[in-house]
Amino acid sequence: KKLLITPSWGFILACVDAIKKKDGKVVHLMFLFNINGNLIRTTEINLVVSCWTSWSCDKGFDFVLLSDENGKLFMFEAFYLNVSRPFYRCQRHIMSVSYIFDEKIAIAVSKEGRVFFVPYSTT
């Protein structure tokens, strides 16, 4: 459903919905591939990605900022796919996200045009 390529390492992240064979439930999966398309890791996530973006820190590590369908913001290092707890809840449907690394600010824009500036550091 969604693809993202990170700027430094060229990781390819993919989010897909899959149906479990055992019980027929839909699960949301995130895959991480290297620049050559080889699978590095897979994780099940308990959310539907609405939008996401990636950037690199000054040490060359790739990070991801994403919003789920409920307006929760998550940030994690791309290589580990640690999508755990949201760091902010916009409580609006988010259409676009961005991150200003020098200022350590996550930006989210809602469907209604509301803009959220959320201070958040990856360190």
N, CA, C and O atoms as a Tinker XYZ file with bonds, in Angstrom:
   492  protein
     1  N      0.815000   -1.194000    0.000000    73     2
     2  CA     0.000000    0.000000    0.000000    64     1     3
     3  C      0.860000    1.260000    0.000000    63     2     4     5
     4  O      0.507000    2.241000   -0.655000    81     3
     5  N      1.997000    1.252000    0.731000    73     3     6
     6  CA     2.841000    2.433000    0.817000    64     5     7
     7  C      4.305000    2.029000    0.717000    63     6     8     9
     8  O      4.720000    1.001000    1.253000    81     7
     9  N      5.086000    2.865000    0.012000    73     7    10
    10  CA     6.523000    2.670000   -0.117000    64     9    11
    11  C      7.242000    3.942000    0.283000    63    10    12    13
    12  O      6.734000    5.046000    0.082000    81    11
    13  N      8.445000    3.780000    0.859000    73    11    14
    14  CA     9.278000    4.907000    1.246000    64    13    15
    15  C     10.731000    4.494000    1.057000    63    14    16    17
    16  O     11.119000    3.393000    1.445000    81    15
    17  N     11.530000    5.366000    0.465000    73    15    18
    18  CA    12.958000    5.112000    0.294000    64    17    19
    19  C     13.710000    6.132000    1.131000    63    18    20    21
    20  O     13.487000    7.336000    0.998000    81    19
    21  N     14.604000    5.653000    1.997000    73    19    22
    22  CA    15.325000    6.551000    2.890000    64    21    23
    23  C     16.488000    7.218000    2.155000    63    22    24    25
    24  O     17.053000    6.637000    1.228000    81    23
    25  N     16.850000    8.448000    2.570000    73    23    26
    26  CA    17.829000    9.224000    1.812000    64    25    27
    27  C     19.288000    8.799000    1.956000    63    26    28    29
    28  O     20.053000    8.952000    1.004000    81    27
    29  N     19.696000    8.282000    3.087000    73    27    30
    30  CA    21.108000    7.981000    3.290000    64    29    31
    31  C     21.474000    6.561000    2.856000    63    30    32    33
    32  O     22.335000    6.374000    1.996000    81    31
    33  N     20.832000    5.581000    3.440000    73    31    34
    34  CA    21.148000    4.185000    3.157000    64    33    35
    35  C     20.344000    3.622000    1.994000    63    34    36    37
    36  O     20.661000    2.543000    1.494000    81    35
    37  N     19.333000    4.318000    1.564000    73    35    38
    38  CA    18.514000    3.826000    0.460000    64    37    39
    39  C     17.652000    2.642000    0.838000    63    38    40    41
    40  O     17.283000    1.840000   -0.020000    81    39
    41  N     17.324000    2.524000    2.131000    73    39    42
    42  CA    16.424000    1.459000    2.559000    64    41    43
    43  C     15.068000    1.647000    1.896000    63    42    44    45
    44  O     14.634000    2.772000    1.649000    81    43
    45  N     14.419000    0.552000    1.618000    73    43    46
    46  CA    13.073000    0.572000    1.053000    64    45    47
    47  C     12.130000    0.034000    2.123000    63    46    48    49
    48  O     12.258000   -1.115000    2.545000    81    47
    49  N     11.190000    0.859000    2.559000    73    47    50
    50  CA    10.193000    0.436000    3.525000    64    49    51
    51  C      8.875000    0.260000    2.796000    63    50    52    53
    52  O      8.493000    1.087000    1.968000    81    51
    53  N      8.187000   -0.820000    3.109000    73    51    54
    54  CA     6.894000   -1.108000    2.485000    64    53    55
    55  C      5.895000   -1.476000    3.568000    63    54    56    57
    56  O      6.198000   -2.263000    4.465000    81    55
    57  N      4.705000   -0.903000    3.478000    73    55    58
    58  CA     3.601000   -1.262000    4.368000    64    57    59
    59  C      2.536000   -1.960000    3.548000    63    58    60    61
    60  O      2.115000   -1.467000    2.501000    81    59
    61  N      2.104000   -3.115000    4.035000    73    59    62
    62  CA     1.083000   -3.890000    3.327000    64    61    63
    63  C      0.089000   -4.451000    4.332000    63    62    64    65
    64  O      0.385000   -4.584000    5.519000    81    63
    65  N     -1.087000   -4.774000    3.832000    73    63    66
    66  CA    -2.078000   -5.503000    4.614000    64    65    67
    67  C     -2.051000   -6.956000    4.143000    63    66    68    69
    68  O     -1.958000   -7.228000    2.946000    81    67
    69  N     -2.132000   -7.866000    5.076000    73    67    70
    70  CA    -2.130000   -9.286000    4.745000    64    69    71
    71  C     -3.220000   -9.986000    5.541000    63    70    72    73
    72  O     -3.649000   -9.500000    6.587000    81    71
    73  N     -3.655000  -11.112000    5.045000    73    71    74
    74  CA    -4.678000  -11.910000    5.727000    64    73    75
    75  C     -4.012000  -13.155000    6.287000    63    74    76    77
    76  O     -3.359000  -13.906000    5.562000    81    75
    77  N     -4.186000  -13.362000    7.589000    73    75    78
    78  CA    -3.634000  -14.554000    8.230000    64    77    79
    79  C     -4.377000  -15.785000    7.742000    63    78    80    81
    80  O     -5.604000  -15.786000    7.635000    81    79
    81  N     -3.627000  -16.823000    7.452000    73    79    82
    82  CA    -4.243000  -18.069000    6.982000    64    81    83
    83  C     -5.053000  -18.749000    8.074000    63    82    84    85
    84  O     -6.100000  -19.336000    7.798000    81    83
    85  N     -4.581000  -18.674000    9.307000    73    83    86
    86  CA    -5.229000  -19.382000   10.405000    64    85    87
    87  C     -6.635000  -18.878000   10.699000    63    86    88    89
    88  O     -7.584000  -19.661000   10.751000    81    87
    89  N     -6.768000  -17.555000   10.892000    73    87    90
    90  CA    -8.060000  -17.033000   11.327000    64    89    91
    91  C     -8.683000  -16.017000   10.373000    63    90    92    93
    92  O     -9.784000  -15.529000   10.630000    81    91
    93  N     -8.008000  -15.695000    9.292000    73    91    94
    94  CA    -8.557000  -14.786000    8.297000    64    93    95
    95  C     -8.543000  -13.317000    8.694000    63    94    96    97
    96  O     -9.153000  -12.492000    8.014000    81    95
    97  N     -7.855000  -12.974000    9.788000    73    95    98
    98  CA    -7.775000  -11.584000   10.223000    64    97    99
    99  C     -6.767000  -10.814000    9.377000    63    98   100   101
   100  O     -5.769000  -11.362000    8.909000    81    99
   101  N     -7.058000   -9.531000    9.195000    73    99   102
   102  CA    -6.148000   -8.661000    8.464000    64   101   103
   103  C     -5.078000   -8.141000    9.419000    63   102   104   105
   104  O     -5.391000   -7.650000   10.504000    81   103
   105  N     -3.821000   -8.249000    9.014000    73   103   106
   106  CA    -2.709000   -7.714000    9.796000    64   105   107
   107  C     -1.973000   -6.687000    8.940000    63   106   108   109
   108  O     -1.980000   -6.757000    7.711000    81   107
   109  N     -1.344000   -5.742000    9.615000    73   107   110
   110  CA    -0.581000   -4.706000    8.940000    64   109   111
   111  C      0.896000   -5.008000    9.143000    63   110   112   113
   112  O      1.355000   -5.155000   10.276000    81   111
   113  N      1.634000   -5.100000    8.051000    73   111   114
   114  CA     3.043000   -5.472000    8.105000    64   113   115
   115  C      3.901000   -4.362000    7.520000    63   114   116   117
   116  O      3.497000   -3.665000    6.589000    81   115
   117  N      5.106000   -4.212000    8.091000    73   115   118
   118  CA     6.093000   -3.297000    7.549000    64   117   119
   119  C      7.335000   -4.120000    7.218000    63   118   120   121
   120  O      7.827000   -4.891000    8.042000    81   119
   121  N      7.829000   -3.939000    5.995000    73   119   122
   122  CA     9.011000   -4.638000    5.521000    64   121   123
   123  C     10.142000   -3.640000    5.321000    63   122   124   125
   124  O      9.910000   -2.492000    4.942000    81   123
   125  N     11.366000   -4.088000    5.579000    73   123   126
   126  CA    12.550000   -3.278000    5.324000    64   125   127
   127  C     13.454000   -4.049000    4.372000    63   126   128   129
   128  O     13.860000   -5.176000    4.655000    81   127
   129  N     13.765000   -3.421000    3.233000    73   127   130
   130  CA    14.650000   -4.008000    2.237000    64   129   131
   131  C     15.888000   -3.134000    2.100000    63   130   132   133
   132  O     15.836000   -1.928000    2.339000    81   131
   133  N     17.014000   -3.759000    1.709000    73   131   134
   134  CA    18.195000   -2.945000    1.453000    64   133   135
   135  C     18.109000   -2.350000    0.051000    63   134   136   137
   136  O     17.128000   -2.561000   -0.662000    81   135
   137  N     19.126000   -1.617000   -0.332000    73   135   138
   138  CA    19.121000   -0.920000   -1.616000    64   137   139
   139  C     19.051000   -1.886000   -2.805000    63   138   140   141
   140  O     18.638000   -1.501000   -3.899000    81   139
   141  N     19.459000   -3.144000   -2.583000    73   139   142
   142  CA    19.403000   -4.168000   -3.633000    64   141   143
   143  C     18.096000   -4.952000   -3.630000    63   142   144   145
   144  O     17.912000   -5.852000   -4.449000    81   143
   145  N     17.198000   -4.623000   -2.729000    73   143   146
   146  CA    15.908000   -5.305000   -2.678000    64   145   147
   147  C     15.888000   -6.556000   -1.825000    63   146   148   149
   148  O     14.902000   -7.293000   -1.838000    81   147
   149  N     16.968000   -6.814000   -1.076000    73   147   150
   150  CA    16.999000   -7.979000   -0.186000    64   149   151
   151  C     16.298000   -7.644000    1.132000    63   150   152   153
   152  O     16.525000   -6.586000    1.718000    81   151
   153  N     15.445000   -8.558000    1.585000    73   151   154
   154  CA    14.690000   -8.349000    2.815000    64   153   155
   155  C     15.623000   -8.351000    4.020000    63   154   156   157
   156  O     16.416000   -9.275000    4.196000    81   155
   157  N     15.526000   -7.318000    4.846000    73   155   158
   158  CA    16.313000   -7.233000    6.078000    64   157   159
   159  C     15.476000   -7.679000    7.267000    63   158   160   161
   160  O     15.911000   -8.507000    8.068000    81   159
   161  N     14.267000   -7.125000    7.378000    73   159   162
   162  CA    13.398000   -7.507000    8.492000    64   161   163
   163  C     11.940000   -7.176000    8.183000    63   162   164   165
   164  O     11.632000   -6.384000    7.292000    81   163
   165  N     11.061000   -7.808000    8.947000    73   163   166
   166  CA     9.620000   -7.599000    8.846000    64   165   167
   167  C      9.072000   -7.446000   10.255000    63   166   168   169
   168  O      9.533000   -8.111000   11.182000    81   167
   169  N      8.095000   -6.577000   10.412000    73   167   170
   170  CA     7.438000   -6.448000   11.710000    64   169   171
   171  C      5.951000   -6.210000   11.502000    63   170   172   173
   172  O      5.534000   -5.590000   10.523000    81   171
   173  N      5.171000   -6.710000   12.432000    73   171   174
   174  CA     3.736000   -6.441000   12.416000    64   173   175
   175  C      3.502000   -5.145000   13.177000    63   174   176   177
   176  O      4.026000   -4.956000   14.275000    81   175
   177  N      2.724000   -4.266000   12.597000    73   175   178
   178  CA     2.418000   -2.996000   13.247000    64   177   179
   179  C      0.924000   -2.942000   13.515000    63   178   180   181
   180  O      0.126000   -3.474000   12.743000    81   179
   181  N      0.553000   -2.301000   14.604000    73   179   182
   182  CA    -0.856000   -2.212000   15.004000    64   181   183
   183  C     -1.471000   -0.891000   14.575000    63   182   184   185
   184  O     -2.162000   -0.234000   15.353000    81   183
   185  N     -1.216000   -0.508000   13.332000    73   183   186
   186  CA    -1.729000    0.757000   12.839000    64   185   187
   187  C     -1.741000    0.737000   11.320000    63   186   188   189
   188  O     -1.104000   -0.104000   10.685000    81   187
   189  N     -2.477000    1.678000   10.756000    73   187   190
   190  CA    -2.498000    1.882000    9.311000    64   189   191
   191  C     -1.775000    3.189000    9.034000    63   190   192   193
   192  O     -2.147000    4.235000    9.565000    81   191
   193  N     -0.744000    3.129000    8.205000    73   191   194
   194  CA     0.036000    4.322000    7.894000    64   193   195
   195  C     -0.772000    5.243000    6.987000    63   194   196   197
   196  O     -1.229000    4.844000    5.915000    81   195
   197  N     -0.938000    6.485000    7.442000    73   195   198
   198  CA    -1.627000    7.492000    6.649000    64   197   199
   199  C     -0.630000    8.216000    5.735000    63   198   200   201
   200  O     -0.864000    8.369000    4.536000    81   199
   201  N      0.486000    8.656000    6.327000    73   199   202
   202  CA     1.541000    9.302000    5.552000    64   201   203
   203  C      2.850000    9.167000    6.327000    63   202   204   205
   204  O      2.854000    8.942000    7.537000    81   203
   205  N      3.952000    9.308000    5.608000    73   203   206
   206  CA     5.254000    9.182000    6.249000    64   205   207
   207  C      6.319000    9.894000    5.440000    63   206   208   209
   208  O      6.131000   10.223000    4.269000    81   207
   209  N      7.447000   10.122000    6.103000    73   207   210
   210  CA     8.598000   10.740000    5.464000    64   209   211
   211  C      9.857000   10.214000    6.136000    63   210   212   213
   212  O      9.800000    9.628000    7.218000    81   211
   213  N     10.987000   10.428000    5.489000    73   211   214
   214  CA    12.259000    9.954000    6.026000    64   213   215
   215  C     13.319000   11.035000    5.868000    63   214   216   217
   216  O     13.245000   11.852000    4.950000    81   215
   217  N     14.291000   11.041000    6.748000    73   215   218
   218  CA    15.431000   11.954000    6.674000    64   217   219
   219  C     16.613000   11.282000    7.346000    63   218   220   221
   220  O     16.473000   10.253000    8.007000    81   219
   221  N     17.789000   11.886000    7.164000    73   219   222
   222  CA    19.020000   11.371000    7.765000    64   221   223
   223  C     19.543000   12.352000    8.789000    63   222   224   225
   224  O     19.454000   13.567000    8.606000    81   223
   225  N     20.091000   11.818000    9.870000    73   223   226
   226  CA    20.730000   12.674000   10.865000    64   225   227
   227  C     22.165000   12.960000   10.403000    63   226   228   229
   228  O     22.615000   12.435000    9.384000    81   227
   229  N     22.864000   13.788000   11.156000    73   227   230
   230  CA    24.223000   14.153000   10.766000    64   229   231
   231  C     25.212000   12.988000   10.858000    63   230   232   233
   232  O     26.318000   13.081000   10.326000    81   231
   233  N     24.833000   11.899000   11.520000    73   231   234
   234  CA    25.683000   10.701000   11.592000    64   233   235
   235  C     25.363000    9.701000   10.488000    63   234   236   237
   236  O     25.993000    8.647000   10.403000    81   235
   237  N     24.381000   10.026000    9.638000    73   235   238
   238  CA    24.061000    9.175000    8.502000    64   237   239
   239  C     22.983000    8.136000    8.748000    63   238   240   241
   240  O     22.710000    7.318000    7.869000    81   239
   241  N     22.363000    8.148000    9.924000    73   239   242
   242  CA    21.287000    7.192000   10.204000    64   241   243
   243  C     19.977000    7.710000    9.625000    63   242   244   245
   244  O     19.703000    8.909000    9.668000    81   243
   245  N     19.180000    6.814000    9.091000    73   243   246
   246  CA    17.882000    7.165000    8.516000    64   245   247
   247  C     16.780000    7.010000    9.556000    63   246   248   249
   248  O     16.731000    6.021000   10.288000    81   247
   249  N     15.898000    8.004000    9.608000    73   247   250
   250  CA    14.764000    7.986000   10.515000    64   249   251
   251  C     13.470000    8.139000    9.737000    63   250   252   253
   252  O     13.460000    8.624000    8.605000    81   251
   253  N     12.379000    7.715000   10.364000    73   251   254
   254  CA    11.060000    7.796000    9.742000    64   253   255
   255  C     10.109000    8.488000   10.708000    63   254   256   257
   256  O     10.089000    8.201000   11.905000    81   255
   257  N      9.328000    9.402000   10.162000    73   255   258
   258  CA     8.213000   10.026000   10.881000    64   257   259
   259  C      6.959000    9.591000   10.161000    63   258   260   261
   260  O      6.852000    9.752000    8.946000    81   259
   261  N      6.001000    9.039000   10.899000    73   259   262
   262  CA     4.751000    8.636000   10.256000    64   261   263
   263  C      3.561000    9.009000   11.110000    63   262   264   265
   264  O      3.658000    9.184000   12.324000    81   263
   265  N      2.432000    9.123000   10.428000    73   263   266
   266  CA     1.148000    9.345000   11.095000    64   265   267
   267  C      0.244000    8.173000   10.746000    63   266   268   269
   268  O      0.219000    7.701000    9.610000    81   267
   269  N     -0.496000    7.714000   11.747000    73   267   270
   270  CA    -1.472000    6.664000   11.462000    64   269   271
   271  C     -2.803000    7.306000   11.092000    63   270   272   273
   272  O     -2.923000    8.531000   11.069000    81   271
   273  N     -3.794000    6.483000   10.806000    73   271   274
   274  CA    -5.095000    6.981000   10.364000    64   273   275
   275  C     -5.847000    7.745000   11.448000    63   274   276   277
   276  O     -6.847000    8.401000   11.158000    81   275
   277  N     -5.376000    7.671000   12.702000    73   275   278
   278  CA    -6.016000    8.386000   13.810000    64   277   279
   279  C     -5.270000    9.657000   14.200000    63   278   280   281
   280  O     -5.620000   10.303000   15.187000    81   279
   281  N     -4.246000   10.020000   13.433000    73   279   282
   282  CA    -3.498000   11.236000   13.712000    64   281   283
   283  C     -2.419000   11.100000   14.766000    63   282   284   285
   284  O     -1.932000   12.109000   15.277000    81   283
   285  N     -2.036000    9.890000   15.103000    73   283   286
   286  CA    -0.939000    9.687000   16.052000    64   285   287
   287  C      0.383000    9.742000   15.280000    63   286   288   289
   288  O      0.499000    9.192000   14.184000    81   287
   289  N      1.377000   10.416000   15.872000    73   287   290
   290  CA     2.693000   10.541000   15.251000    64   289   291
   291  C      3.684000    9.594000   15.904000    63   290   292   293
   292  O      3.744000    9.484000   17.129000    81   291
   293  N      4.463000    8.910000   15.072000    73   291   294
   294  CA     5.479000    7.967000   15.510000    64   293   295
   295  C      6.799000    8.335000   14.841000    63   294   296   297
   296  O      6.811000    8.798000   13.701000    81   295
   297  N      7.914000    8.129000   15.550000    73   295   298
   298  CA     9.221000    8.363000   14.977000    64   297   299
   299  C     10.133000    7.214000   15.387000    63   298   300   301
   300  O     10.105000    6.765000   16.533000    81   299
   301  N     10.952000    6.736000   14.428000    73   299   302
   302  CA    11.825000    5.603000   14.722000    64   301   303
   303  C     12.973000    5.558000   13.719000    63   302   304   305
   304  O     12.894000    6.130000   12.632000    81   303
   305  N     14.042000    4.862000   14.109000    73   303   306
   306  CA    15.150000    4.643000   13.192000    64   305   307
   307  C     14.711000    3.595000   12.174000    63   306   308   309
   308  O     14.209000    2.533000   12.541000    81   307
   309  N     14.901000    3.899000   10.907000    73   307   310
   310  CA    14.389000    3.049000    9.834000    64   309   311
   311  C     14.901000    1.613000    9.930000    63   310   312   313
   312  O     14.129000    0.681000    9.704000    81   311
   313  N     16.158000    1.408000   10.253000    73   311   314
   314  CA    16.743000    0.070000   10.247000    64   313   315
   315  C     16.060000   -0.876000   11.224000    63   314   316   317
   316  O     15.930000   -2.066000   10.941000    81   315
   317  N     15.623000   -0.367000   12.364000    73   315   318
   318  CA    15.069000   -1.239000   13.413000    64   317   319
   319  C     13.555000   -1.423000   13.342000    63   318   320   321
   320  O     13.032000   -2.364000   13.938000    81   319
   321  N     12.850000   -0.570000   12.644000    73   319   322
   322  CA    11.380000   -0.659000   12.537000    64   321   323
   323  C     10.699000   -0.723000   13.896000    63   322   324   325
   324  O      9.727000   -1.459000   14.070000    81   323
   325  N     11.201000    0.039000   14.859000    73   323   326
   326  CA    10.611000    0.059000   16.194000    64   325   327
   327  C      9.455000    1.059000   16.250000    63   326   328   329
   328  O      9.596000    2.158000   16.787000    81   327
   329  N      8.333000    0.669000   15.698000    73   327   330
   330  CA     7.138000    1.503000   15.735000    64   329   331
   331  C      6.397000    1.128000   17.011000    63   330   332   333
   332  O      5.626000    0.168000   17.037000    81   331
   333  N      6.640000    1.892000   18.063000    73   331   334
   334  CA     6.057000    1.494000   19.346000    64   333   335
   335  C      4.977000    2.472000   19.802000    63   334   336   337
   336  O      3.812000    2.332000   19.433000    81   335
   337  N      5.360000    3.449000   20.593000    73   335   338
   338  CA     4.379000    4.383000   21.154000    64   337   339
   339  C      4.389000    5.701000   20.382000    63   338   340   341
   340  O      5.449000    6.167000   19.966000    81   339
   341  N      3.236000    6.292000   20.192000    73   339   342
   342  CA     3.218000    7.606000   19.543000    64   341   343
   343  C      3.813000    8.664000   20.483000    63   342   344   345
   344  O      3.674000    8.571000   21.703000    81   343
   345  N      4.466000    9.655000   19.907000    73   343   346
   346  CA     5.005000   10.727000   20.729000    64   345   347
   347  C      4.062000   11.933000   20.752000    63   346   348   349
   348  O      4.249000   12.866000   21.533000    81   347
   349  N      3.034000   11.899000   19.872000    73   347   350
   350  CA     2.066000   12.995000   19.864000    64   349   351
   351  C      0.772000   12.506000   19.212000    63   350   352   353
   352  O      0.792000   11.682000   18.298000    81   351
   353  N     -0.352000   13.031000   19.702000    73   351   354
   354  CA    -1.663000   12.708000   19.137000    64   353   355
   355  C     -2.296000   13.989000   18.598000    63   354   356   357
   356  O     -2.668000   14.873000   19.369000    81   355
   357  N     -2.414000   14.085000   17.294000    73   355   358
   358  CA    -3.005000   15.272000   16.669000    64   357   359
   359  C     -4.527000   15.261000   16.756000    63   358   360   361
   360  O     -5.157000   16.317000   16.707000    81   359
   361  N     -5.119000   14.086000   16.885000    73   359   362
   362  CA    -6.564000   13.900000   16.946000    64   361   363
   363  C     -7.268000   14.476000   15.723000    63   362   364   365
   364  O     -8.404000   14.944000   15.804000    81   363
   365  N     -6.582000   14.434000   14.603000    73   363   366
   366  CA    -7.099000   14.852000   13.301000    64   365   367
   367  C     -6.527000   13.897000   12.269000    63   366   368   369
   368  O     -5.502000   13.258000   12.507000    81   367
   369  N     -7.187000   13.799000   11.125000    73   367   370
   370  CA    -6.638000   12.998000   10.029000    64   369   371
   371  C     -5.489000   13.781000    9.404000    63   370   372   373
   372  O     -5.689000   14.888000    8.904000    81   371
   373  N     -4.294000   13.211000    9.430000    73   371   374
   374  CA    -3.092000   13.885000    8.938000    64   373   375
   375  C     -2.855000   13.515000    7.477000    63   374   376   377
   376  O     -2.889000   12.344000    7.100000    81   375
   377  N     -2.614000   14.546000    6.666000    73   375   378
   378  CA    -2.407000   14.363000    5.226000    64   377   379
   379  C     -0.929000   14.375000    4.841000    63   378   380   381
   380  O     -0.545000   13.772000    3.839000    81   379
   381  N     -0.095000   15.060000    5.634000    73   379   382
   382  CA     1.314000   15.196000    5.289000    64   381   383
   383  C      2.140000   15.398000    6.553000    63   382   384   385
   384  O      1.697000   16.043000    7.503000    81   383
   385  N      3.347000   14.836000    6.552000    73   383   386
   386  CA     4.280000   15.025000    7.665000    64   385   387
   387  C      5.646000   15.408000    7.122000    63   386   388   389
   388  O      5.997000   15.082000    5.988000    81   387
   389  N      6.407000   16.104000    7.952000    73   387   390
   390  CA     7.764000   16.496000    7.604000    64   389   391
   391  C      8.545000   16.653000    8.905000    63   390   392   393
   392  O      7.962000   16.724000    9.987000    81   391
   393  N      9.877000   16.708000    8.785000    73   391   394
   394  CA    10.709000   16.881000    9.974000    64   393   395
   395  C     11.834000   17.848000    9.648000    63   394   396   397
   396  O     12.536000   17.684000    8.651000    81   395
   397  N     11.999000   18.855000   10.494000    73   395   398
   398  CA    13.103000   19.795000   10.345000    64   397   399
   399  C     14.183000   19.357000   11.327000    63   398   400   401
   400  O     14.077000   19.591000   12.530000    81   399
   401  N     15.227000   18.715000   10.795000    73   399   402
   402  CA    16.260000   18.120000   11.641000    64   401   403
   403  C     17.005000   19.167000   12.460000    63   402   404   405
   404  O     17.221000   18.964000   13.655000    81   403
   405  N     17.400000   20.269000   11.855000    73   403   406
   406  CA    18.176000   21.286000   12.566000    64   405   407
   407  C     17.408000   21.888000   13.736000    63   406   408   409
   408  O     18.007000   22.267000   14.742000    81   407
   409  N     16.102000   21.976000   13.611000    73   407   410
   410  CA    15.271000   22.555000   14.660000    64   409   411
   411  C     14.640000   21.502000   15.567000    63   410   412   413
   412  O     14.054000   21.839000   16.596000    81   411
   413  N     14.758000   20.231000   15.190000    73   411   414
   414  CA    14.168000   19.116000   15.961000    64   413   415
   415  C     12.657000   19.294000   16.120000    63   414   416   417
   416  O     12.114000   19.195000   17.220000    81   415
   417  N     11.990000   19.563000   14.981000    73   415   418
   418  CA    10.548000   19.792000   14.994000    64   417   419
   419  C      9.861000   18.901000   13.967000    63   418   420   421
   420  O     10.221000   18.903000   12.789000    81   419
   421  N      8.870000   18.141000   14.423000    73   419   422
   422  CA     8.014000   17.365000   13.526000    64   421   423
   423  C      6.847000   18.261000   13.125000    63   422   424   425
   424  O      6.302000   19.004000   13.941000    81   423
   425  N      6.479000   18.173000   11.857000    73   423   426
   426  CA     5.375000   18.977000   11.341000    64   425   427
   427  C      4.330000   18.035000   10.756000    63   426   428   429
   428  O      4.661000   17.113000   10.010000    81   427
   429  N      3.080000   18.271000   11.097000    73   427   430
   430  CA     1.975000   17.480000   10.564000    64   429   431
   431  C      0.883000   18.432000   10.094000    63   430   432   433
   432  O      0.566000   19.411000   10.770000    81   431
   433  N      0.314000   18.137000    8.935000    73   431   434
   434  CA    -0.750000   18.957000    8.380000    64   433   435
   435  C     -2.012000   18.111000    8.283000    63   434   436   437
   436  O     -2.011000   17.036000    7.683000    81   435
   437  N     -3.094000   18.616000    8.889000    73   435   438
   438  CA    -4.344000   17.861000    8.904000    64   437   439
   439  C     -5.148000   18.116000    7.639000    63   438   440   441
   440  O     -4.865000   19.035000    6.870000    81   439
   441  N     -6.151000   17.283000    7.447000    73   439   442
   442  CA    -7.053000   17.402000    6.305000    64   441   443
   443  C     -7.757000   18.754000    6.290000    63   442   444   445
   444  O     -8.059000   19.295000    5.227000    81   443
   445  N     -8.016000   19.296000    7.483000    73   443   446
   446  CA    -8.701000   20.583000    7.610000    64   445   447
   447  C     -7.765000   21.769000    7.427000    63   446   448   449
   448  O     -8.217000   22.914000    7.439000    81   447
   449  N     -6.464000   21.517000    7.258000    73   447   450
   450  CA    -5.497000   22.592000    7.079000    64   449   451
   451  C     -4.811000   23.043000    8.357000    63   450   452   453
   452  O     -4.045000   24.006000    8.343000    81   451
   453  N     -5.074000   22.366000    9.445000    73   451   454
   454  CA    -4.419000   22.705000   10.709000    64   453   455
   455  C     -2.987000   22.180000   10.666000    63   454   456   457
   456  O     -2.746000   21.058000   10.220000    81   455
   457  N     -2.041000   22.987000   11.128000    73   455   458
   458  CA    -0.629000   22.611000   11.107000    64   457   459
   459  C     -0.149000   22.425000   12.550000    63   458   460   461
   460  O     -0.359000   23.290000   13.400000    81   459
   461  N      0.495000   21.293000   12.811000    73   459   462
   462  CA     1.030000   20.970000   14.133000    64   461   463
   463  C      2.556000   21.041000   14.065000    63   462   464   465
   464  O      3.173000   20.401000   13.213000    81   463
   465  N      3.161000   21.818000   14.960000    73   463   466
   466  CA     4.604000   21.876000   15.097000    64   465   467
   467  C      4.934000   21.237000   16.437000    63   466   468   469
   468  O      4.593000   21.775000   17.490000    81   467
   469  N      5.599000   20.086000   16.395000    73   467   470
   470  CA     5.827000   19.318000   17.617000    64   469   471
   471  C      7.326000   19.156000   17.846000    63   470   472   473
   472  O      7.985000   18.460000   17.074000    81   471
   473  N      7.881000   19.776000   18.878000    73   471   474
   474  CA     9.304000   19.567000   19.172000    64   473   475
   475  C      9.550000   18.108000   19.523000    63   474   476   477
   476  O      8.870000   17.549000   20.384000    81   475
   477  N     10.523000   17.489000   18.856000    73   475   478
   478  CA    10.840000   16.090000   19.153000    64   477   479
   479  C     12.235000   15.768000   18.639000    63   478   480   481
   480  O     12.547000   16.011000   17.474000    81   479
   481  N     13.054000   15.231000   19.495000    73   479   482
   482  CA    14.424000   14.880000   19.125000    64   481   483
   483  C     14.586000   13.377000   19.020000    63   482   484   485
   484  O     13.989000   12.630000   19.796000    81   483
   485  N     15.379000   12.933000   18.078000    73   483   486
   486  CA    15.629000   11.502000   17.894000    64   485   487
   487  C     16.728000   10.990000   18.808000    63   486   488   489
   488  O     16.967000    9.784000   18.870000    81   487
   489  N     17.400000   11.889000   19.520000    73   487   490
   490  CA    18.489000   11.468000   20.399000    64   489   491
   491  C     18.054000   11.424000   21.831000    63   490   492
   492  O     18.851000   11.088000   22.707000    81   491
